[in-house]
Amino acid sequence: MQVNETDIKKMVEQVLQQLGQSQVASNPVAAQESISLGDGVFATVDEAAAAARLAWEKLRKLPLSTRRQMIDSMREISRKYVNELAQLAVEETKLGRVEDKIAKILLATNKTPGVEELVSTAYSGDDGLTLVEYAPIGVFGSITPSTNPAATVINNSISLIAAGNTVVYNPHPSAKQVSIKTLKLLNQAIVAAGGPENCLTSVAAPNLETSAQVMNHPNINALVVTGGGPVVKAAMSVGKKVIAAGPGNPPVVVDETAIISQAATDIVKGASFDNNVLCTAEKEVFVVDKVANALKSEMVKNGAIELKGFQFEKLLEKVLVTKNDKFYPNRDFIGKDANVILQAAGIQASPEVRLIIAETSKDHPLVMTEMLMPILPIVRVPDVDKAIELAVIAEKGNRHTAIMHSQNITNLTKMAQEIQVTIFVKNGPSVAGLGFESEGFTTLTIAGPTGEGLTSAKTFTRQRRCVLVDGLRII
């Protein structure tokens, strides 16, 4: 199925409305903010794509040593401006916490793999030599979110440049200032290290129309898209290679063998990190009844507040909206601090409160809706088998992220086999799945819908086989 720019615009708009973030191109505040051209920023998609194509023609002729220097320079400038970018991200998007944005930016800066990942494989023998190496694809188009703007641009840029590609970005309109500032800084670092100008490009005023233009542009070879289901579907319908990161609704399972104090600490940490805007964050808990009270008690000790009865109903009136018999998060509270949400519901709470918890039914809207708020529903279950069953339902087949707290290897194995996610965190906070205070590399693009999983430089390449036939053969 082929779709045109109008179709893609409608699909993107649908996603933004579902997320409650439809303050896009029509946002009067955003319209007043001017972004200067230069350092990769252009007035039109045509100009941005042409510049990226020219940059790629130059980049592909440079040695790997120069690419390494470019990436080192990109990391250095990202560290230098981390505080400024984090502050700007929160000020512009009104999402999350500055200290957690700093942590995410540094995570992307320090733990995104570079060219060291692109290791060629050689096969030699009597019949000659075959070399399988990783080659660039060309010019990528990238749609980036408002939830992790600077971190995603840094992460994707390091991966794409390491792979030898250039990119045309279409940032989320409500995060265009911080996204484009990040892009400009990275371009300056690339040029300072001997790389071409305009390896990273964007339009100055990204919106729904430019998003569709990027997806369909003939000078763009492939797409990397972070967004909701309709955006992913639109991108995959264009007819180009697509690496797509779709939505998630990560469940947590806690069985009776878990170390409850540690489980509670980890769940609060992960679910409250950057006010739950990460798509990998804990979104609902299924806990065996035997340990449910202990878990809640320990979570309260670690910065959570439990709501019941009338207070919980008041909260729901604020954070949930209904449209066409479906529930959506109220955009006014996406990514807000827990105490801000509580105060809006008429509940006084300390700024130290990091997370709101409440017991719900298994099919409650909070369980089945990705809220992107520091609100965590808790569902009691009779046993671990029921917990896993309900977790699979709540995850909705996104194949994104899940978490489990257990000391029973059989239970952990069953959960992993049943839920089939890209990231499965055992006995830790969800952020550990991104390499935060844990082992492994970092990615902010979890490509579940298209199957690549955790993206890195290798993801943005194609394999090239070079075959040298036995030189002793007589022609």
Backbone torsions as a table, in degrees:
resi	resn	phi	psi	omega
1	MET	NA	129.8	176.8
2	GLN	-101.1	142.8	177.0
3	VAL	-126.0	151.6	178.4
4	ASN	-101.2	-177.8	-175.8
5	GLU	-63.7	-35.5	179.2
6	THR	-64.8	-41.5	178.1
7	ASP	-61.4	-44.7	-179.0
8	ILE	-65.0	-41.3	178.4
9	LYS	-57.7	-43.9	-179.9
10	LYS	-64.0	-41.0	-179.7
11	MET	-65.4	-44.1	178.8
12	VAL	-62.7	-43.0	179.9
13	GLU	-61.3	-37.5	178.8
14	GLN	-62.3	-42.6	179.2
15	VAL	-63.8	-45.1	-179.0
16	LEU	-62.2	-37.7	178.4
17	GLN	-67.9	-39.3	178.3
18	GLN	-63.3	-37.6	178.9
19	LEU	-79.4	-7.9	-178.5
20	GLY	72.6	27.5	-176.0
21	GLN	-124.2	43.6	-174.5
22	SER	-85.3	22.3	174.9
23	GLN	-84.1	68.2	-171.6
24	VAL	-98.5	-123.9	-172.7
25	ALA	-61.6	-24.6	-178.0
26	SER	-84.5	-1.7	-179.1
27	ASN	-63.4	115.2	-176.8
28	PRO	-64.4	-31.2	179.1
29	VAL	-68.1	-47.0	179.8
30	ALA	-61.2	-35.8	-178.3
31	ALA	-64.8	-27.7	-178.5
32	GLN	-80.7	-15.8	-176.9
33	GLU	-85.3	116.1	-178.7
34	SER	-94.4	140.4	176.7
35	ILE	-118.3	125.5	-176.5
36	SER	-73.1	148.3	177.5
37	LEU	-79.0	164.6	-178.5
38	GLY	105.7	165.7	-178.4
39	ASP	54.5	37.5	177.7
40	GLY	99.4	-3.9	-177.4
41	VAL	-102.1	130.2	-175.1
42	PHE	-131.1	165.5	-177.5
43	ALA	-77.7	-29.1	-175.9
44	THR	-132.8	160.6	175.6
45	VAL	-65.2	-38.0	178.6
46	ASP	-57.2	-45.3	-179.6
47	GLU	-67.7	-42.0	180.0
48	ALA	-63.4	-43.0	-179.5
49	ALA	-67.6	-39.3	178.5
50	ALA	-64.3	-40.7	179.8
51	ALA	-67.6	-40.3	178.5
52	ALA	-65.8	-36.8	177.8
53	ARG	-64.8	-43.7	178.6
54	LEU	-64.5	-40.4	178.6
55	ALA	-62.9	-39.0	-179.8
56	TRP	-66.1	-38.5	178.5
57	GLU	-60.3	-32.7	177.8
58	LYS	-80.6	-41.5	-175.9
59	LEU	-63.6	-39.9	-175.1
60	ARG	-68.0	-14.1	178.9
61	LYS	-95.8	-4.8	-178.7
62	LEU	-85.7	150.6	178.4
63	PRO	-72.3	160.5	178.3
64	LEU	-60.3	-31.4	-179.9
65	SER	-60.9	-37.2	177.3
66	THR	-69.1	-39.3	177.1
67	ARG	-61.0	-39.4	177.4
68	ARG	-61.8	-43.5	179.4
69	GLN	-64.0	-38.3	177.9
70	MET	-60.6	-44.8	-178.0
71	ILE	-69.2	-40.0	175.8
72	ASP	-58.4	-41.4	179.7
73	SER	-67.3	-38.5	177.2
74	MET	-63.1	-41.6	177.7
75	ARG	-64.1	-42.5	-177.2
76	GLU	-62.4	-44.7	-177.9
77	ILE	-72.2	-30.3	177.2
78	SER	-65.9	-40.8	177.0
79	ARG	-65.4	-38.6	-177.3
80	LYS	-63.5	-37.7	-174.4
81	TYR	-106.5	15.1	-174.1
82	VAL	-57.8	-45.0	-178.4
83	ASN	-65.0	-41.5	-179.4
84	GLU	-65.5	-42.9	-179.5
85	LEU	-67.3	-39.4	178.9
86	ALA	-64.6	-43.9	179.3
87	GLN	-63.5	-43.8	-179.6
88	LEU	-64.8	-37.9	179.4
89	ALA	-60.3	-44.9	-179.3
90	VAL	-70.4	-41.4	-179.2
91	GLU	-63.8	-40.4	-176.4
92	GLU	-78.6	-46.4	-174.4
93	THR	-88.6	-20.5	-175.1
94	LYS	62.3	27.6	-179.7
95	LEU	-118.6	137.0	169.0
96	GLY	81.2	-167.3	-176.1
97	ARG	-122.2	139.2	-177.0
98	VAL	-59.2	-45.4	-176.8
99	GLU	-63.1	-31.9	178.8
100	ASP	-80.1	-31.8	173.2
101	LYS	-62.3	-40.9	177.4
102	ILE	-58.9	-46.2	-179.4
103	ALA	-61.2	-41.2	-179.3
104	LYS	-67.6	-41.7	179.9
105	ILE	-63.4	-44.5	178.8
106	LEU	-65.6	-35.9	177.6
107	LEU	-61.7	-48.7	178.8
108	ALA	-63.7	-38.5	-178.2
109	THR	-66.5	-45.7	-170.6
110	ASN	-90.0	-26.1	-170.7
111	LYS	-120.3	11.4	170.6
112	THR	-82.1	123.1	-177.6
113	PRO	-63.4	149.1	176.8
114	GLY	-109.0	-145.7	-175.6
115	VAL	-68.2	-16.2	179.5
116	GLU	-61.3	-18.3	-179.6
117	GLU	-79.4	-18.3	-173.6
118	LEU	-88.7	70.1	-177.3
119	VAL	-92.1	122.3	179.4
120	SER	-75.3	155.9	178.0
121	THR	-116.4	131.1	-178.4
122	ALA	-115.1	140.3	175.5
123	TYR	-123.4	115.9	-178.6
124	SER	-124.7	151.3	-179.9
125	GLY	-178.1	-164.6	-177.2
126	ASP	-61.6	-26.7	-174.8
127	ASP	-95.7	8.9	175.9
128	GLY	124.2	-152.4	-175.0
129	LEU	-136.0	130.1	174.3
130	THR	-120.4	129.9	180.0
131	LEU	-118.2	124.7	174.8
132	VAL	-107.0	116.8	-176.6
133	GLU	-126.5	166.1	-178.1
134	TYR	-100.5	119.0	-176.4
135	ALA	-111.1	151.6	178.8
136	PRO	-68.5	159.0	177.8
137	ILE	-93.5	-34.8	179.2
138	GLY	135.5	-122.1	-179.3
139	VAL	-103.5	124.7	176.8
140	PHE	-99.9	149.2	165.8
141	GLY	-104.8	136.6	-175.7
142	SER	-131.4	124.9	175.2
143	ILE	-102.1	119.9	-174.8
144	THR	-116.6	155.2	-172.1
145	PRO	-92.2	172.9	175.7
146	SER	-89.2	-15.3	-174.5
147	THR	-73.5	-38.7	-179.4
148	ASN	-133.7	59.8	-167.3
149	PRO	-64.5	-58.4	-177.2
150	ALA	-65.6	-43.7	-178.3
151	ALA	-61.9	-40.3	-179.7
152	THR	-67.8	-42.1	178.8
153	VAL	-63.3	-41.9	178.2
154	ILE	-64.9	-47.8	-179.1
155	ASN	-59.8	-52.2	-179.4
156	ASN	-64.7	-38.9	-177.1
157	SER	-65.7	-44.2	177.8
158	ILE	-61.1	-45.4	-179.6
159	SER	-63.4	-46.2	-176.4
160	LEU	-68.2	-42.6	178.9
161	ILE	-67.9	-41.3	178.0
162	ALA	-57.9	-36.4	179.7
163	ALA	-78.1	-8.4	178.0
164	GLY	92.1	17.1	179.8
165	ASN	-102.5	166.7	166.4
166	THR	-117.4	173.6	-171.2
167	VAL	-149.1	144.2	170.0
168	VAL	-108.6	113.8	-179.6
169	TYR	-89.3	145.5	165.2
170	ASN	-126.0	89.1	-177.3
171	PRO	-68.2	157.7	172.6
172	HIS	-58.2	131.2	-176.9
173	PRO	-55.8	-31.1	-179.4
174	SER	-82.1	1.6	176.0
175	ALA	-130.4	24.9	-172.7
176	LYS	-69.2	-35.3	-177.8
177	GLN	-62.9	-51.3	-177.1
178	VAL	-71.4	-36.8	179.8
179	SER	-63.9	-44.7	-177.2
180	ILE	-74.3	-34.5	174.8
181	LYS	-61.7	-42.0	177.7
182	THR	-60.8	-46.6	179.2
183	LEU	-58.4	-44.5	-179.1
184	LYS	-62.8	-43.8	179.5
185	LEU	-61.9	-43.3	179.8
186	LEU	-64.5	-39.1	177.3
187	ASN	-63.3	-41.3	177.8
188	GLN	-61.2	-40.3	179.3
189	ALA	-66.2	-39.1	179.4
190	ILE	-62.8	-47.2	-179.7
191	VAL	-64.5	-40.4	179.8
192	ALA	-62.4	-26.4	-179.4
193	ALA	-92.3	5.8	177.7
194	GLY	97.3	10.6	179.2
195	GLY	-89.5	171.2	-179.4
196	PRO	-73.1	157.5	170.4
197	GLU	-70.7	153.5	171.2
198	ASN	63.8	32.3	171.7
199	CYS	-65.2	-30.7	176.6
200	LEU	-117.6	126.0	-178.9
201	THR	-131.6	164.3	176.4
202	SER	-161.5	160.9	168.1
203	VAL	-83.3	152.9	-178.2
204	ALA	-70.7	-28.7	-177.9
205	ALA	-126.4	76.8	-179.8
206	PRO	-67.9	141.4	179.4
207	ASN	-156.9	-169.1	-178.2
208	LEU	-63.1	-40.0	-179.7
209	GLU	-64.4	-45.4	-178.6
210	THR	-68.0	-31.3	175.4
211	SER	-59.5	-45.8	178.4
212	ALA	-65.4	-38.3	179.5
213	GLN	-64.7	-40.7	178.2
214	VAL	-61.9	-45.7	-178.5
215	MET	-61.3	-35.2	-174.3
216	ASN	-97.6	-3.7	-169.8
217	HIS	-67.1	132.8	-177.7
218	PRO	-66.8	-22.8	179.4
219	ASN	-84.1	-1.7	-179.2
220	ILE	-106.6	121.9	-172.4
221	ASN	-82.7	-34.1	-173.3
222	ALA	-152.1	166.1	-175.3
223	LEU	-127.7	144.3	167.7
224	VAL	-126.1	117.5	-169.1
225	VAL	-124.5	130.2	174.3
226	THR	-117.2	115.0	-177.6
227	GLY	178.6	-165.6	-178.8
228	GLY	-80.8	177.2	-176.9
229	GLY	-54.4	-49.6	-179.4
230	PRO	-61.3	-35.6	178.1
231	VAL	-66.7	-43.5	177.6
232	VAL	-60.7	-44.8	179.8
233	LYS	-61.4	-41.5	179.7
234	ALA	-62.9	-44.4	-179.5
235	ALA	-63.5	-41.2	-178.1
236	MET	-71.9	-15.5	180.0
237	SER	-89.4	-6.1	-176.1
238	VAL	-74.1	-28.6	179.8
239	GLY	102.7	10.2	177.4
240	LYS	-110.2	166.1	172.2
241	LYS	-62.5	132.0	-178.6
242	VAL	-129.2	132.7	170.4
243	ILE	-113.2	109.8	-167.9
244	ALA	-120.8	132.4	174.6
245	ALA	-109.1	110.6	-177.3
246	GLY	-97.1	-166.7	-176.3
247	PRO	-74.1	164.9	175.4
248	GLY	-139.2	161.6	174.5
249	ASN	-146.9	64.7	-167.2
250	PRO	-62.7	123.3	176.2
251	PRO	-89.1	156.9	173.1
252	VAL	-120.5	132.7	174.3
253	VAL	-113.4	131.4	176.6
254	VAL	-124.4	117.0	179.2
255	ASP	-100.4	179.5	-173.2
256	GLU	-72.8	-10.8	179.1
257	THR	-92.7	-6.4	-176.5
258	ALA	-63.8	150.8	169.8
259	ILE	-79.5	98.4	-165.7
260	ILE	-61.8	-41.6	-179.5
261	SER	-61.1	-41.2	179.6
262	GLN	-72.5	-39.8	178.3
263	ALA	-59.4	-44.0	-179.8
264	ALA	-63.3	-44.9	178.2
265	THR	-58.6	-46.6	-177.3
266	ASP	-67.0	-41.2	-178.6
267	ILE	-65.4	-44.2	178.2
268	VAL	-62.7	-42.8	-179.9
269	LYS	-61.1	-48.8	-177.2
270	GLY	-70.1	-42.9	-176.7
271	ALA	-72.3	-25.0	-179.3
272	SER	-96.9	-10.4	-178.4
273	PHE	-58.9	123.4	-177.1
274	ASP	50.8	34.9	177.5
275	ASN	55.9	34.5	170.4
276	ASN	71.4	18.6	-179.7
277	VAL	-80.1	-14.9	175.7
278	LEU	-66.8	136.1	179.7
279	CYS	-70.6	-13.0	178.2
280	THR	-90.4	-5.7	-172.9
281	ALA	-72.2	152.3	176.6
282	GLU	-57.0	126.2	-177.9
283	LYS	-114.5	-21.1	177.1
284	GLU	-159.8	150.3	-177.2
285	VAL	-119.6	134.4	171.4
286	PHE	-117.1	113.5	-173.5
287	VAL	-123.2	137.4	177.4
288	VAL	-62.6	132.3	-172.4
289	ASP	-51.4	-36.6	-176.1
290	LYS	-57.3	-30.9	-176.3
291	VAL	-117.0	8.1	-174.9
292	ALA	-62.9	-46.9	-178.9
293	ASN	-63.1	-41.5	179.4
294	ALA	-64.3	-39.7	179.4
295	LEU	-62.8	-47.4	-179.7
296	LYS	-61.8	-42.3	179.6
297	SER	-59.9	-43.6	-179.8
298	GLU	-70.3	-33.0	177.9
299	MET	-65.6	-40.2	177.3
300	VAL	-61.7	-38.7	178.1
301	LYS	-64.1	-23.1	-175.8
302	ASN	-104.8	20.1	172.4
303	GLY	108.9	7.9	176.9
304	ALA	-97.4	159.6	173.3
305	ILE	-129.1	133.9	-179.6
306	GLU	-98.5	132.5	176.8
307	LEU	-109.2	143.6	178.2
308	LYS	-138.1	162.2	169.7
309	GLY	51.5	-127.8	-174.6
310	PHE	-60.3	-41.2	-179.7
311	GLN	-62.1	-42.1	179.4
312	PHE	-65.0	-39.9	178.3
313	GLU	-63.1	-40.5	177.6
314	LYS	-62.7	-39.4	178.5
315	LEU	-62.9	-46.0	-178.7
316	LEU	-60.5	-36.8	178.3
317	GLU	-60.1	-30.0	-178.2
318	LYS	-85.8	-41.2	-168.1
319	VAL	-94.2	-16.4	-179.9
320	LEU	-110.5	138.7	172.5
321	VAL	-124.1	150.2	-178.6
322	THR	-114.4	133.6	177.1
323	LYS	-145.2	124.4	-178.9
324	ASN	53.0	44.0	177.7
325	ASP	64.1	19.5	175.7
326	LYS	-120.8	149.5	179.6
327	PHE	-96.9	140.7	177.1
328	TYR	-136.5	154.5	175.4
329	PRO	-71.1	141.6	174.8
330	ASN	-71.9	118.1	-173.3
331	ARG	-60.3	-24.0	-179.3
332	ASP	-64.8	-18.1	-175.2
333	PHE	-118.2	2.1	176.1
334	ILE	-63.5	127.7	176.9
335	GLY	71.7	11.1	-179.1
336	LYS	-86.5	156.5	176.3
337	ASP	-62.0	150.5	-178.5
338	ALA	-59.3	-41.2	-177.2
339	ASN	-69.1	-27.4	176.0
340	VAL	-67.2	-43.6	178.8
341	ILE	-65.3	-41.8	179.7
342	LEU	-63.7	-43.9	179.9
343	GLN	-62.6	-37.3	177.8
344	ALA	-63.6	-27.9	178.2
345	ALA	-91.0	9.0	178.3
346	GLY	78.8	21.9	-178.4
347	ILE	-115.0	120.6	179.9
348	GLN	-80.7	132.4	-179.2
349	ALA	-149.0	154.1	179.0
350	SER	-70.7	147.2	173.8
351	PRO	-61.2	-15.7	179.1
352	GLU	-73.6	-16.2	178.6
353	VAL	-67.8	124.9	-176.4
354	ARG	-102.3	-24.3	-170.7
355	LEU	-149.1	141.4	175.7
356	ILE	-103.7	128.3	177.8
357	ILE	-122.1	153.6	178.0
358	ALA	-160.6	141.5	175.0
359	GLU	-76.5	137.7	-179.9
360	THR	-139.7	175.1	172.3
361	SER	-78.9	167.3	-176.4
362	LYS	-66.8	-25.4	-177.9
363	ASP	-111.0	21.3	179.2
364	HIS	-63.2	147.5	178.5
365	PRO	-53.7	-34.0	178.6
366	LEU	-66.9	-29.3	179.4
367	VAL	-75.9	-39.1	-172.5
368	MET	-97.1	0.6	-177.9
369	THR	-119.2	131.1	174.5
370	GLU	-75.9	103.0	-170.6
371	MET	-84.7	-31.0	-176.2
372	LEU	58.7	39.8	177.9
373	MET	-137.2	156.4	177.3
374	PRO	-76.8	58.0	177.9
375	ILE	-127.9	124.9	-173.2
376	LEU	-127.0	112.1	175.7
377	PRO	-76.4	143.7	179.5
378	ILE	-121.8	127.9	-177.5
379	VAL	-117.2	124.6	175.5
380	ARG	-80.3	141.1	177.9
381	VAL	-135.1	156.3	-177.4
382	PRO	-72.7	-31.4	-176.6
383	ASP	-156.4	173.1	-175.3
384	VAL	-67.3	-32.9	179.4
385	ASP	-62.1	-40.9	177.6
386	LYS	-68.1	-37.2	178.3
387	ALA	-60.8	-45.2	179.8
388	ILE	-65.8	-41.8	178.7
389	GLU	-58.1	-47.5	-179.0
390	LEU	-70.8	-32.9	177.7
391	ALA	-63.1	-41.1	178.2
392	VAL	-61.8	-41.5	179.0
393	ILE	-64.6	-46.0	-177.9
394	ALA	-65.8	-32.5	-179.0
395	GLU	-70.0	-20.8	171.2
396	LYS	65.1	22.0	178.7
397	GLY	71.7	16.9	178.7
398	ASN	-68.7	-21.3	-177.6
399	ARG	55.5	43.3	-174.8
400	HIS	-101.4	-85.0	-172.6
401	THR	-141.9	146.3	172.0
402	ALA	-148.1	157.9	-177.9
403	ILE	-133.7	143.8	175.8
404	MET	-141.9	139.0	175.5
405	HIS	-115.3	114.4	-176.1
406	SER	-165.3	151.7	171.9
407	GLN	-106.9	8.9	-178.0
408	ASN	-103.5	110.3	-175.5
409	ILE	-63.5	-31.2	178.3
410	THR	-65.6	-43.2	178.4
411	ASN	-65.2	-41.7	179.0
412	LEU	-62.7	-41.4	-179.9
413	THR	-66.1	-42.4	179.1
414	LYS	-62.6	-43.3	178.4
415	MET	-59.3	-45.7	-179.4
416	ALA	-61.1	-42.1	-178.2
417	GLN	-70.2	-35.9	-176.2
418	GLU	-78.1	-38.7	-169.3
419	ILE	-89.8	-23.8	170.7
420	GLN	52.2	48.0	179.6
421	VAL	-94.5	168.3	177.6
422	THR	-76.6	-39.2	178.7
423	ILE	-119.8	124.1	176.2
424	PHE	-126.4	109.9	-177.7
425	VAL	-96.7	126.0	179.8
426	LYS	-108.5	119.9	174.5
427	ASN	57.6	48.8	177.1
428	GLY	-163.4	172.4	175.8
429	PRO	-74.6	156.8	-177.2
430	SER	-57.5	-35.0	-176.6
431	VAL	-63.5	-19.4	176.1
432	ALA	-61.7	-28.0	179.1
433	GLY	-67.5	-15.2	177.0
434	LEU	-99.4	7.0	-178.4
435	GLY	88.7	8.9	-179.0
436	PHE	-81.7	116.7	-177.0
437	GLU	53.6	35.5	178.2
438	SER	-151.2	178.6	179.2
439	GLU	-84.5	161.6	176.7
440	GLY	101.0	164.9	-177.7
441	PHE	-85.7	173.2	-175.6
442	THR	-111.5	142.3	167.5
443	THR	-144.0	146.6	173.4
444	LEU	-107.1	2.4	178.0
445	THR	-119.6	102.7	-177.7
446	ILE	-97.7	99.4	-170.9
447	ALA	-86.1	75.0	176.9
448	GLY	-76.7	-49.0	-175.8
449	PRO	-58.9	-34.5	-177.2
450	THR	-102.4	-1.7	168.2
451	GLY	92.3	-5.0	-178.7
452	GLU	-73.3	-24.3	179.6
453	GLY	74.5	-129.7	-178.4
454	LEU	-75.4	114.0	-174.7
455	THR	-84.2	149.7	176.7
456	SER	-157.5	-172.7	-176.7
457	ALA	-53.7	-41.8	-177.3
458	LYS	-61.1	-31.5	-178.8
459	THR	-62.3	-30.1	-173.5
460	PHE	-98.8	29.8	178.7
461	THR	-126.1	173.6	170.3
462	ARG	-123.9	148.2	178.2
463	GLN	-79.8	136.1	177.4
464	ARG	-123.8	124.9	-179.9
465	ARG	-102.2	121.8	178.4
466	CYS	-110.7	122.4	-173.4
467	VAL	-117.4	121.2	174.1
468	LEU	-107.8	112.8	-178.2
469	VAL	-77.1	149.8	-178.8
470	ASP	-38.4	117.7	-176.6
471	GLY	-69.1	-13.1	-178.8
472	LEU	-85.3	-6.0	-179.8
473	ARG	-66.7	140.9	178.5
474	ILE	-98.6	119.7	-179.3
475	ILE	-82.6	NA	NA
